[in-house]
Amino acid sequence: MLTFPPTFHISLPKHYRGSADRVETTTPPVSVDGDLELTPLKVLEMHWTKKKGRLIEESLVQWKHVEPEDGTWDETSALQKKYPTFDLEGKVDSKEGGDDRNPPQRVN
């Protein structure tokens, strides 16, 4: 037996009467290679870590056009070199008050 999909007369659908609010989206900047061009938005946290026997300061960075949970830990000195106009001082959002002490000293 042959079946046909349901049909309706053109006079039956009703006009949509919802809000006409438009959602505008912006496309994040991309490089010529198609990679997302990251720009730091703010520093969420900072800490010291040991790499190759040296103490390195790292910053947890929230990037523009990227979800906050996708932030990355990057060396603070590398961030300062790559983004010289981005002020890292005073950008830390700390719920515990921050830590302005000198970096931990190396103990032999």
Buried (B, 14 or more C-beta within 10 A) or exposed (E): EEEEEEEEEEEEEEEEEEEEEEEEEEEEEEEEEEEEEBBBBBBBBBEEEEEEEEEBBBBBBBBEBBEEEEBEBBBBEEBEEEBEEBEBEEBBEEEEEEEEEEEEEEEE
